[in-house]
Amino acid sequence: MARYPRSSGLSYALGPGPMSPAVKMLIIANVVAYLAASIVPEMIARLGLHPAAIFERFAIWQMVTYMFLHAPLPAIGHVLFNMLSLWMFGTELERTWGTRFFVKYYFVTGLGAAATVLLWSMSPLPGADLIYGERTIGASGAIYGILLAYALYFPNREIYLYLLFPIRVKYFVMIVGAIAFLSSLGSGGSGVAHTAHLGGLVVGYLYLKGLRLRPLDELRYRWLRWKMQRARGRFDVYSGGRGGDDDWKKDWKKHIH
């Protein structure tokens, strides 16, 4: 709940306000898929993330389609929590980043969560055999990536845990990250979902902390920087201040993304 000052006192607003465009479309897509899977349960068997199907039958599309599936009716808590989180945290991120980067980040973290599940299923880590034969569904991997990004951009914002206890977002994400990590090391069916949660957090962190600069972009950056230095020398233009390669590179990253 946020407070906004007014001349006559204080007004209160729950949540970030109206949904931004990409958040709205993602919520619609998830709700439609949820209702469709409730009518046709076979969709989950076909479109849920199943490592055995991907490695043995190359059902690669499942790495995307699993993100839009949730436990069908009468179960509603899974899809409700994910869509509520997407609205509450994703809306402000989309306004901050712009729709294009927000959508890109959403799918990067969702795919990263899927890749984590696949890698874990082929490893000697605890629960790998179970994960290999189970299906993972839900937007939770991408949602955990959204939570991580929100904590990086707005670390001191307060949310209410269980609608009762105020806690800063950065601490909340630390807690859910620790739970996801420890749960993924345990046994039982819940380990499948927690592995995806952990993947969304880790991939989101790495992506936002600098792995967006691809090798070809690095070469383009070096080439453009060389051209600019030549132009400065030709026209006797000298850069002022103490900014060096790191500052220019930061501006370059913003430009290409």
Backbone as CSV, one residue per row, in Angstrom:
resi,resn,N_x,N_y,N_z,CA_x,CA_y,CA_z,C_x,C_y,C_z
1,MET,0.843,-1.185,0.000,0.000,0.000,0.000,0.878,1.235,0.000
2,ALA,0.657,2.147,-0.912,1.451,3.366,-1.009,0.627,4.562,-0.557
3,ARG,1.329,5.597,-0.042,0.653,6.801,0.415,1.037,7.972,-0.492
4,TYR,0.066,8.788,-0.834,0.303,9.944,-1.682,-0.232,11.195,-0.984
5,PRO,0.639,12.223,-0.792,0.184,13.419,-0.110,-0.771,14.235,-0.965
6,ARG,-1.760,14.804,-0.320,-2.704,15.709,-0.981,-2.923,16.891,-0.062
7,SER,-3.487,17.937,-0.604,-3.701,19.147,0.175,-4.637,18.908,1.350
8,SER,-5.548,17.959,1.232,-6.522,17.728,2.287,-6.129,16.559,3.200
9,GLY,-4.923,15.995,2.973,-4.510,14.881,3.817,-3.784,13.827,3.013
10,LEU,-4.002,12.573,3.349,-3.337,11.468,2.682,-4.348,10.583,1.989
11,SER,-3.962,10.100,0.808,-4.796,9.105,0.133,-3.975,7.832,-0.010
12,TYR,-4.633,6.703,-0.152,-3.959,5.412,-0.186,-4.304,4.693,-1.483
13,ALA,-3.313,3.970,-2.006,-3.540,3.193,-3.224,-2.922,1.819,-3.059
14,LEU,-3.638,0.803,-3.448,-3.146,-0.572,-3.359,-2.560,-0.966,-4.700
15,GLY,-1.280,-1.353,-4.688,-0.647,-1.790,-5.919,-0.118,-0.641,-6.755
16,PRO,0.422,-0.961,-7.946,1.077,0.052,-8.786,0.142,0.826,-9.700
17,GLY,-1.150,0.554,-9.650,-2.082,1.247,-10.535,-2.441,0.398,-11.735
18,PRO,-2.942,1.023,-12.810,-3.384,0.271,-13.990,-2.255,-0.566,-14.583
19,MET,-2.608,-1.689,-15.178,-1.618,-2.575,-15.774,-0.973,-1.937,-16.992
20,SER,0.320,-2.123,-17.131,1.038,-1.666,-18.322,0.750,-2.644,-19.476
21,PRO,1.058,-2.242,-20.725,0.624,-3.045,-21.887,1.110,-4.496,-21.887
22,ALA,2.408,-4.723,-21.686,2.923,-6.094,-21.743,2.410,-6.929,-20.586
23,VAL,2.335,-6.328,-19.404,1.803,-7.046,-18.244,0.370,-7.476,-18.513
24,LYS,-0.416,-6.595,-19.087,-1.809,-6.926,-19.400,-1.895,-8.095,-20.376
25,MET,-1.086,-8.062,-21.436,-1.136,-9.131,-22.426,-0.652,-10.462,-21.842
26,LEU,0.375,-10.408,-20.994,0.868,-11.639,-20.380,-0.171,-12.245,-19.437
27,ILE,-0.845,-11.397,-18.679,-1.879,-11.897,-17.775,-3.030,-12.509,-18.569
28,ILE,-3.447,-11.851,-19.647,-4.522,-12.394,-20.486,-4.115,-13.747,-21.057
29,ALA,-2.874,-13.834,-21.576,-2.400,-15.085,-22.169,-2.372,-16.207,-21.131
30,ASN,-1.920,-15.901,-19.918,-1.853,-16.914,-18.870,-3.241,-17.370,-18.431
31,VAL,-4.165,-16.428,-18.306,-5.518,-16.781,-17.877,-6.223,-17.611,-18.951
32,VAL,-6.061,-17.237,-20.218,-6.674,-18.003,-21.308,-6.108,-19.423,-21.345
33,ALA,-4.781,-19.543,-21.220,-4.162,-20.870,-21.217,-4.608,-21.680,-20.003
34,TYR,-4.779,-21.004,-18.865,-5.233,-21.686,-17.644,-6.629,-22.268,-17.835
35,LEU,-7.526,-21.484,-18.405,-8.891,-21.957,-18.648,-8.912,-23.072,-19.701
36,ALA,-8.094,-22.909,-20.744,-8.047,-23.928,-21.797,-7.533,-25.258,-21.252
37,ALA,-6.484,-25.198,-20.401,-5.942,-26.429,-19.830,-6.912,-27.065,-18.843
38,SER,-7.777,-26.251,-18.240,-8.789,-26.794,-17.341,-9.838,-27.576,-18.123
39,ILE,-10.081,-27.158,-19.367,-11.044,-27.848,-20.227,-10.390,-29.036,-20.928
40,VAL,-9.139,-28.841,-21.332,-8.408,-29.889,-22.056,-7.128,-30.202,-21.269
41,PRO,-7.193,-31.030,-20.250,-6.021,-31.318,-19.409,-4.834,-31.894,-20.170
42,GLU,-5.077,-32.482,-21.348,-3.982,-33.048,-22.127,-2.966,-31.990,-22.545
43,MET,-3.356,-30.712,-22.500,-2.435,-29.634,-22.851,-1.204,-29.647,-21.946
44,ILE,-1.419,-29.961,-20.674,-0.302,-29.964,-19.728,0.686,-31.069,-20.078
45,ALA,0.177,-32.233,-20.462,1.059,-33.333,-20.849,1.847,-33.005,-22.106
46,ARG,1.234,-32.248,-22.998,1.873,-31.921,-24.272,2.782,-30.697,-24.180
47,LEU,2.388,-29.715,-23.382,3.066,-28.417,-23.395,3.847,-28.104,-22.118
48,GLY,3.670,-28.895,-21.061,4.450,-28.686,-19.850,5.905,-29.063,-20.063
49,LEU,6.796,-28.469,-19.277,8.229,-28.716,-19.420,8.573,-30.099,-18.865
50,HIS,8.929,-31.021,-19.768,9.207,-32.409,-19.408,10.591,-32.773,-19.944
51,PRO,11.627,-32.776,-19.086,12.983,-33.051,-19.574,13.097,-34.316,-20.403
52,ALA,12.415,-35.371,-20.008,12.490,-36.624,-20.772,11.998,-36.416,-22.203
53,ALA,10.913,-35.665,-22.375,10.377,-35.419,-23.717,11.320,-34.539,-24.532
54,ILE,11.966,-33.582,-23.883,12.873,-32.677,-24.609,14.120,-33.423,-25.066
55,PHE,14.708,-34.219,-24.192,15.946,-34.912,-24.547,15.707,-36.124,-25.437
56,GLU,14.564,-36.773,-25.292,14.319,-37.995,-26.052,13.505,-37.754,-27.324
57,ARG,12.626,-36.748,-27.309,11.781,-36.487,-28.486,11.948,-35.063,-29.013
58,PHE,12.899,-34.318,-28.451,13.213,-32.959,-28.890,11.976,-32.057,-28.894
59,ALA,11.207,-32.128,-27.815,10.022,-31.277,-27.678,10.436,-29.903,-27.147
60,ILE,11.242,-29.196,-27.935,11.901,-27.978,-27.490,10.900,-26.847,-27.201
61,TRP,9.726,-26.894,-27.832,8.722,-25.850,-27.622,8.267,-25.776,-26.162
62,GLN,8.447,-26.844,-25.435,8.003,-26.857,-24.037,8.739,-25.843,-23.177
63,MET,9.930,-25.422,-23.602,10.685,-24.428,-22.836,9.978,-23.076,-22.814
64,VAL,9.083,-22.845,-23.766,8.298,-21.605,-23.798,6.880,-21.846,-23.301
65,THR,6.251,-22.908,-23.782,4.831,-23.116,-23.480,4.565,-23.394,-22.002
66,TYR,5.553,-23.967,-21.294,5.312,-24.283,-19.883,5.032,-23.040,-19.062
67,MET,5.544,-21.886,-19.523,5.391,-20.635,-18.779,3.941,-20.157,-18.715
68,PHE,3.100,-20.639,-19.609,1.726,-20.153,-19.673,0.725,-21.151,-19.097
69,LEU,1.220,-22.233,-18.521,0.348,-23.258,-17.955,0.413,-23.247,-16.433
70,HIS,-0.725,-23.509,-15.802,-0.792,-23.609,-14.344,-1.720,-24.774,-13.998
71,ALA,-1.651,-25.186,-12.736,-2.525,-26.274,-12.286,-3.972,-25.927,-12.600
72,PRO,-4.713,-26.798,-13.294,-6.069,-26.463,-13.760,-7.075,-26.405,-12.621
73,LEU,-8.269,-25.948,-12.954,-9.375,-25.897,-11.983,-9.597,-27.273,-11.368
74,PRO,-9.949,-27.326,-10.071,-10.338,-26.206,-9.203,-9.172,-25.487,-8.538
75,ALA,-7.919,-25.949,-8.749,-6.767,-25.242,-8.176,-6.658,-23.869,-8.813
76,ILE,-6.545,-22.835,-8.000,-6.477,-21.474,-8.526,-5.372,-20.647,-7.872
77,GLY,-4.834,-21.123,-6.746,-3.837,-20.349,-6.015,-2.577,-20.083,-6.804
78,HIS,-2.128,-21.081,-7.595,-0.885,-20.956,-8.347,-0.956,-19.814,-9.352
79,VAL,-1.961,-19.854,-10.218,-2.081,-18.813,-11.241,-2.431,-17.465,-10.620
80,LEU,-3.201,-17.464,-9.548,-3.586,-16.211,-8.900,-2.370,-15.511,-8.305
81,PHE,-1.522,-16.260,-7.598,-0.322,-15.667,-7.000,0.619,-15.140,-8.077
82,ASN,0.823,-15.925,-9.143,1.738,-15.484,-10.193,1.244,-14.233,-10.904
83,MET,-0.039,-14.183,-11.226,-0.561,-13.025,-11.943,-0.625,-11.790,-11.046
84,LEU,-0.919,-11.983,-9.779,-0.904,-10.865,-8.851,0.508,-10.303,-8.713
85,SER,1.503,-11.173,-8.624,2.896,-10.730,-8.531,3.335,-10.030,-9.813
86,LEU,2.917,-10.564,-10.949,3.262,-9.948,-12.234,2.712,-8.531,-12.311
87,TRP,1.475,-8.341,-11.870,0.878,-7.000,-11.872,1.575,-6.072,-10.878
88,MET,1.774,-6.540,-9.655,2.298,-5.675,-8.603,3.739,-5.249,-8.857
89,PHE,4.581,-6.165,-9.359,5.998,-5.851,-9.529,6.372,-5.591,-10.990
90,GLY,5.694,-6.272,-11.903,6.040,-6.108,-13.310,5.613,-4.782,-13.898
91,THR,4.497,-4.236,-13.425,3.989,-2.992,-13.991,4.996,-1.858,-13.845
92,GLU,5.558,-1.715,-12.667,6.506,-0.619,-12.454,7.812,-0.859,-13.206
93,LEU,8.228,-2.113,-13.316,9.434,-2.405,-14.089,9.230,-2.082,-15.567
94,GLU,8.061,-2.411,-16.098,7.809,-2.092,-17.511,7.806,-0.582,-17.735
95,ARG,7.256,0.163,-16.801,7.279,1.624,-16.918,8.697,2.170,-16.840
96,THR,9.537,1.500,-16.071,10.922,1.949,-15.914,11.768,1.580,-17.120
97,TRP,11.628,0.348,-17.608,12.457,-0.155,-18.695,11.915,0.150,-20.084
98,GLY,10.622,0.210,-20.189,9.994,0.204,-21.501,9.518,-1.209,-21.821
99,THR,8.504,-1.293,-22.670,7.862,-2.577,-22.950,8.803,-3.570,-23.612
100,ARG,9.613,-3.108,-24.544,10.468,-4.023,-25.300,11.447,-4.765,-24.390
101,PHE,12.154,-4.030,-23.548,13.127,-4.689,-22.686,12.440,-5.531,-21.618
102,PHE,11.305,-5.070,-21.130,10.576,-5.843,-20.121,10.187,-7.212,-20.666
103,VAL,9.624,-7.252,-21.878,9.217,-8.525,-22.480,10.438,-9.419,-22.704
104,LYS,11.525,-8.819,-23.168,12.755,-9.583,-23.388,13.242,-10.197,-22.077
105,TYR,13.257,-9.414,-21.027,13.723,-9.906,-19.735,12.809,-11.015,-19.207
106,TYR,11.514,-10.845,-19.367,10.553,-11.844,-18.904,10.845,-13.203,-19.538
107,PHE,11.055,-13.212,-20.859,11.280,-14.484,-21.534,12.697,-15.015,-21.286
108,VAL,13.669,-14.124,-21.112,15.023,-14.582,-20.771,15.014,-15.337,-19.442
109,THR,14.329,-14.790,-18.443,14.297,-15.457,-17.139,13.442,-16.725,-17.189
110,GLY,12.357,-16.704,-17.942,11.543,-17.905,-18.085,12.300,-19.026,-18.776
111,LEU,13.025,-18.688,-19.845,13.835,-19.683,-20.542,15.009,-20.129,-19.676
112,GLY,15.570,-19.184,-18.913,16.657,-19.537,-18.011,16.209,-20.505,-16.932
113,ALA,14.998,-20.307,-16.430,14.445,-21.239,-15.445,14.274,-22.623,-16.061
114,ALA,13.785,-22.673,-17.304,13.626,-23.962,-17.993,14.981,-24.641,-18.195
115,ALA,15.985,-23.860,-18.607,17.325,-24.425,-18.815,17.898,-24.964,-17.509
116,THR,17.614,-24.284,-16.396,18.083,-24.759,-15.095,17.475,-26.114,-14.755
117,VAL,16.187,-26.259,-15.017,15.515,-27.541,-14.774,16.140,-28.643,-15.627
118,LEU,16.387,-28.339,-16.902,16.960,-29.348,-17.798,18.368,-29.742,-17.369
119,LEU,19.188,-28.751,-17.039,20.558,-29.047,-16.612,20.574,-29.839,-15.313
120,TRP,19.700,-29.451,-14.379,19.637,-30.154,-13.101,19.224,-31.614,-13.314
121,SER,18.274,-31.812,-14.237,17.764,-33.174,-14.466,18.825,-34.106,-15.028
122,MET,19.868,-33.552,-15.666,20.925,-34.364,-16.259,22.168,-34.431,-15.382
123,SER,22.091,-33.834,-14.200,23.255,-33.754,-13.314,23.204,-34.844,-12.246
124,PRO,24.293,-34.977,-11.472,24.267,-35.922,-10.346,23.717,-35.301,-9.063
125,LEU,23.099,-34.124,-9.166,22.590,-33.424,-7.991,21.368,-34.131,-7.417
126,PRO,21.041,-33.851,-6.148,19.879,-34.508,-5.516,18.583,-34.237,-6.284
127,GLY,17.765,-35.246,-6.440,16.459,-35.101,-7.073,16.487,-35.054,-8.584
128,ALA,17.674,-35.246,-9.208,17.768,-35.136,-10.661,16.892,-36.162,-11.369
129,ASP,16.871,-37.393,-10.872,16.050,-38.437,-11.506,14.571,-38.086,-11.473
130,LEU,14.132,-37.538,-10.349,12.731,-37.143,-10.219,12.395,-36.020,-11.193
131,ILE,13.261,-35.019,-11.263,13.023,-33.878,-12.144,12.980,-34.322,-13.606
132,TYR,13.830,-35.295,-13.980,13.875,-35.765,-15.365,12.537,-36.341,-15.809
133,GLY,11.824,-36.952,-14.893,10.572,-37.593,-15.269,9.326,-36.792,-14.959
134,GLU,9.466,-35.637,-14.308,8.313,-34.820,-13.931,8.116,-33.656,-14.893
135,ARG,6.925,-33.052,-14.819,6.618,-31.866,-15.624,6.623,-30.628,-14.748
136,THR,7.167,-29.556,-15.298,7.147,-28.259,-14.628,6.217,-27.339,-15.402
137,ILE,5.302,-26.696,-14.709,4.406,-25.727,-15.351,4.353,-24.465,-14.498
138,GLY,4.002,-23.361,-15.135,3.813,-22.121,-14.397,4.787,-21.032,-14.802
139,ALA,4.379,-19.800,-14.555,5.204,-18.629,-14.857,6.153,-18.284,-13.730
140,SER,6.267,-19.158,-12.727,7.004,-18.816,-11.515,8.468,-18.484,-11.769
141,GLY,9.127,-19.174,-12.713,10.520,-18.864,-13.010,10.681,-17.421,-13.446
142,ALA,9.835,-16.978,-14.393,9.881,-15.583,-14.844,9.459,-14.629,-13.737
143,ILE,8.481,-15.027,-12.922,8.016,-14.179,-11.829,9.133,-13.960,-10.801
144,TYR,9.884,-15.011,-10.501,11.017,-14.858,-9.579,12.080,-13.939,-10.181
145,GLY,12.249,-13.999,-11.495,13.144,-13.047,-12.155,12.654,-11.622,-12.009
146,ILE,11.334,-11.425,-12.105,10.737,-10.097,-11.913,10.979,-9.608,-10.483
147,LEU,10.789,-10.496,-9.503,11.031,-10.126,-8.107,12.480,-9.706,-7.893
148,LEU,13.403,-10.450,-8.497,14.825,-10.126,-8.370,15.113,-8.753,-8.952
149,ALA,14.578,-8.473,-10.131,14.803,-7.174,-10.760,14.207,-6.044,-9.924
150,TYR,13.031,-6.266,-9.382,12.392,-5.245,-8.556,13.244,-4.955,-7.323
151,ALA,13.830,-6.000,-6.739,14.678,-5.804,-5.558,15.950,-5.046,-5.906
152,LEU,16.477,-5.235,-7.113,17.676,-4.511,-7.524,17.382,-3.039,-7.801
153,TYR,16.211,-2.763,-8.361,15.870,-1.392,-8.716,15.229,-0.629,-7.557
154,PHE,14.476,-1.316,-6.736,13.779,-0.660,-5.620,14.021,-1.445,-4.330
155,PRO,15.270,-1.540,-3.883,15.601,-2.451,-2.771,14.945,-2.098,-1.441
156,ASN,14.666,-0.833,-1.221,14.155,-0.416,0.085,12.644,-0.219,0.118
157,ARG,11.974,-0.564,-0.985,10.509,-0.531,-0.963,10.000,-1.566,0.038
158,GLU,8.907,-1.258,0.684,8.333,-2.199,1.642,7.110,-2.890,1.057
159,ILE,7.022,-4.187,1.293,5.821,-4.942,0.963,5.342,-5.615,2.242
160,TYR,4.122,-6.096,2.201,3.562,-6.728,3.398,3.498,-8.229,3.202
161,LEU,4.344,-8.936,3.964,4.383,-10.382,3.917,3.129,-10.939,4.578
162,TYR,2.391,-11.770,3.825,1.108,-12.308,4.292,0.128,-11.189,4.640
163,LEU,0.323,-10.026,4.003,-0.538,-8.856,4.202,-0.485,-8.306,5.629
164,LEU,0.517,-8.740,6.410,0.581,-8.338,7.816,1.920,-7.730,8.210
165,PHE,3.026,-8.328,7.725,4.340,-7.956,8.232,5.115,-7.153,7.182
166,PRO,5.458,-5.899,7.464,6.235,-5.110,6.498,7.666,-5.625,6.395
167,ILE,8.162,-5.718,5.183,9.529,-6.174,4.950,10.050,-5.508,3.682
168,ARG,11.305,-5.107,3.688,11.893,-4.502,2.496,12.065,-5.555,1.403
169,VAL,11.903,-5.107,0.165,11.906,-6.042,-0.954,13.218,-6.813,-1.036
170,LYS,14.346,-6.152,-0.781,15.631,-6.836,-0.904,15.730,-8.014,0.071
171,TYR,15.178,-7.870,1.273,15.216,-8.966,2.230,14.229,-10.069,1.856
172,PHE,13.089,-9.657,1.320,12.097,-10.640,0.878,12.675,-11.544,-0.202
173,VAL,13.381,-10.946,-1.182,13.960,-11.736,-2.266,15.074,-12.634,-1.744
174,MET,15.853,-12.147,-0.773,16.876,-13.004,-0.162,16.245,-14.237,0.488
175,ILE,15.120,-14.026,1.150,14.442,-15.128,1.837,13.908,-16.151,0.834
176,VAL,13.183,-15.662,-0.195,12.608,-16.611,-1.158,13.708,-17.288,-1.971
177,GLY,14.829,-16.586,-2.206,15.952,-17.200,-2.907,16.565,-18.325,-2.094
178,ALA,16.729,-18.089,-0.788,17.277,-19.130,0.084,16.339,-20.334,0.153
179,ILE,15.033,-20.058,0.230,14.053,-21.151,0.264,14.112,-21.967,-1.025
180,ALA,14.195,-21.271,-2.173,14.260,-21.967,-3.460,15.512,-22.831,-3.549
181,PHE,16.639,-22.292,-3.084,17.893,-23.045,-3.159,17.861,-24.283,-2.278
182,LEU,17.456,-24.100,-1.018,17.441,-25.225,-0.086,16.409,-26.273,-0.499
183,SER,15.255,-25.810,-1.000,14.211,-26.750,-1.407,14.622,-27.544,-2.636
184,SER,15.378,-26.899,-3.545,15.810,-27.605,-4.753,16.818,-28.698,-4.433
185,LEU,17.493,-28.583,-3.286,18.449,-29.615,-2.881,17.772,-30.795,-2.203
186,GLY,16.522,-30.605,-1.794,15.806,-31.679,-1.105,15.160,-32.631,-2.084
187,SER,14.452,-33.550,-1.556,13.739,-34.524,-2.383,12.255,-34.213,-2.329
188,GLY,11.513,-34.881,-3.182,10.071,-34.657,-3.223,9.678,-33.862,-4.440
189,GLY,8.401,-33.884,-4.779,7.928,-33.232,-5.990,8.139,-31.746,-6.008
190,SER,8.156,-31.074,-4.830,8.305,-29.633,-4.803,9.653,-29.194,-5.323
191,GLY,10.647,-30.119,-5.348,11.972,-29.764,-5.832,11.968,-29.349,-7.282
192,VAL,11.021,-29.866,-8.073,10.950,-29.511,-9.482,10.668,-28.024,-9.633
193,ALA,9.620,-27.541,-8.986,9.243,-26.132,-9.096,10.309,-25.225,-8.504
194,HIS,10.901,-25.605,-7.369,11.894,-24.762,-6.725,13.158,-24.635,-7.565
195,THR,13.473,-25.643,-8.346,14.609,-25.539,-9.253,14.360,-24.462,-10.299
196,ALA,13.137,-24.382,-10.815,12.783,-23.328,-11.767,12.833,-21.956,-11.098
197,HIS,12.362,-21.861,-9.857,12.418,-20.594,-9.130,13.862,-20.126,-8.999
198,LEU,14.727,-21.051,-8.597,16.144,-20.719,-8.430,16.746,-20.267,-9.759
199,GLY,16.392,-20.948,-10.840,16.897,-20.569,-12.153,16.469,-19.174,-12.558
200,GLY,15.210,-18.811,-12.300,14.734,-17.473,-12.624,15.504,-16.398,-11.876
201,LEU,15.778,-16.648,-10.603,16.533,-15.680,-9.791,17.965,-15.518,-10.306
202,VAL,18.643,-16.638,-10.526,20.049,-16.585,-10.922,20.211,-15.976,-12.310
203,VAL,19.410,-16.422,-13.263,19.524,-15.897,-14.627,19.159,-14.409,-14.662
204,GLY,18.134,-14.009,-13.913,17.777,-12.598,-13.860,18.909,-11.756,-13.315
205,TYR,19.568,-12.239,-12.264,20.679,-11.488,-11.668,21.843,-11.353,-12.651
206,LEU,22.225,-12.470,-13.269,23.340,-12.434,-14.216,23.037,-11.535,-15.407
207,TYR,21.810,-11.607,-15.883,21.433,-10.815,-17.056,21.487,-9.318,-16.759
208,LEU,20.987,-8.932,-15.598,20.963,-7.514,-15.256,22.319,-6.995,-14.810
209,LYS,23.212,-7.893,-14.415,24.524,-7.477,-13.928,25.615,-7.476,-14.991
210,GLY,25.251,-7.591,-16.252,26.267,-7.341,-17.259,26.452,-8.377,-18.333
211,LEU,25.743,-9.522,-18.300,25.958,-10.524,-19.339,25.186,-10.209,-20.612
212,ARG,24.559,-9.023,-20.673,23.811,-8.665,-21.881,24.737,-8.271,-23.022
213,LEU,25.986,-7.903,-22.731,26.905,-7.469,-23.770,27.497,-8.687,-24.468
214,ARG,26.998,-9.031,-25.635,27.426,-10.221,-26.356,28.760,-9.971,-27.066
215,PRO,29.495,-11.032,-27.463,30.796,-10.837,-28.113,30.743,-9.939,-29.335
216,LEU,29.743,-10.096,-30.215,29.659,-9.241,-31.392,29.423,-7.786,-31.002
217,ASP,28.632,-7.571,-29.944,28.415,-6.208,-29.473,29.715,-5.615,-28.935
218,GLU,30.540,-6.456,-28.321,31.836,-5.992,-27.816,32.713,-5.523,-28.972
219,LEU,32.729,-6.289,-30.072,33.517,-5.886,-31.232,32.987,-4.597,-31.833
220,ARG,31.670,-4.450,-31.923,31.079,-3.211,-32.437,31.436,-2.036,-31.561
221,TYR,31.407,-2.258,-30.256,31.764,-1.193,-29.311,33.199,-0.740,-29.526
222,ARG,34.123,-1.700,-29.656,35.527,-1.351,-29.847,35.744,-0.612,-31.158
223,TRP,35.048,-1.054,-32.220,35.194,-0.418,-33.525,34.671,1.017,-33.510
224,LEU,33.483,1.212,-32.920,32.924,2.557,-32.848,33.776,3.471,-31.970
225,ARG,34.323,2.926,-30.896,35.174,3.733,-30.029,36.440,4.164,-30.769
226,TRP,37.009,3.257,-31.573,38.188,3.595,-32.377,37.863,4.698,-33.378
227,LYS,36.686,4.603,-34.019,36.281,5.631,-34.978,36.108,6.986,-34.298
228,MET,35.529,6.983,-33.107,35.335,8.238,-32.389,36.667,8.848,-31.984
229,GLN,37.630,8.022,-31.573,38.943,8.537,-31.207,39.661,9.129,-32.410
230,ARG,39.494,8.477,-33.576,40.075,9.039,-34.817,39.472,10.383,-35.149
231,ALA,38.133,10.466,-35.003,37.459,11.733,-35.298,37.906,12.830,-34.338
232,ARG,38.085,12.486,-33.080,38.549,13.481,-32.113,39.940,13.984,-32.475
233,GLY,40.821,13.046,-32.885,42.172,13.452,-33.243,42.195,14.303,-34.504
234,ARG,41.345,13.988,-35.469,41.310,14.727,-36.728,40.824,16.147,-36.526
235,PHE,39.850,16.315,-35.642,39.280,17.647,-35.443,39.736,18.292,-34.135
236,ASP,40.799,17.742,-33.534,41.329,18.279,-32.291,40.271,18.367,-31.208
237,VAL,39.482,17.321,-31.078,38.470,17.261,-30.037,38.982,16.349,-28.934
238,TYR,38.957,16.851,-27.704,39.452,16.083,-26.575,38.343,15.926,-25.552
239,SER,38.201,14.723,-25.027,37.160,14.491,-24.036,37.601,15.041,-22.706
240,GLY,36.682,15.675,-22.008,37.002,16.262,-20.718,36.645,15.344,-19.586
241,GLY,36.976,15.786,-18.365,36.626,15.003,-17.183,37.527,13.802,-17.031
242,ARG,37.139,12.936,-16.129,37.952,11.765,-15.805,37.286,10.475,-16.245
243,GLY,36.191,10.577,-17.028,35.506,9.370,-17.489,36.379,8.582,-18.438
244,GLY,36.452,7.326,-18.260,37.288,6.473,-19.091,36.476,5.451,-19.846
245,ASP,37.122,4.350,-20.099,36.497,3.301,-20.896,35.228,2.767,-20.250
246,ASP,35.222,2.648,-18.933,34.063,2.089,-18.247,32.842,2.966,-18.408
247,ASP,33.043,4.309,-18.301,31.896,5.215,-18.447,31.326,5.150,-19.851
248,TRP,32.233,5.145,-20.870,31.760,5.093,-22.255,31.030,3.790,-22.503
249,LYS,31.536,2.705,-21.897,30.932,1.403,-22.112,29.544,1.335,-21.504
250,LYS,29.356,2.009,-20.354,28.031,2.051,-19.745,27.042,2.710,-20.693
251,ASP,27.459,3.830,-21.316,26.577,4.515,-22.260,26.294,3.626,-23.467
252,TRP,27.308,2.866,-23.901,27.130,1.966,-25.035,26.120,0.881,-24.709
253,LYS,26.206,0.317,-23.525,25.258,-0.722,-23.146,23.839,-0.177,-23.169
254,LYS,23.667,1.055,-22.657,22.330,1.646,-22.674,21.848,1.827,-24.110
255,HIS,22.767,2.202,-25.000,22.385,2.466,-26.378,21.922,1.223,-27.109
256,ILE,22.653,0.103,-26.911,22.303,-1.095,-27.668,21.144,-1.844,-27.050
257,HIS,20.784,-1.515,-25.805,19.672,-2.231,-25.179,18.543,-1.294,-24.855
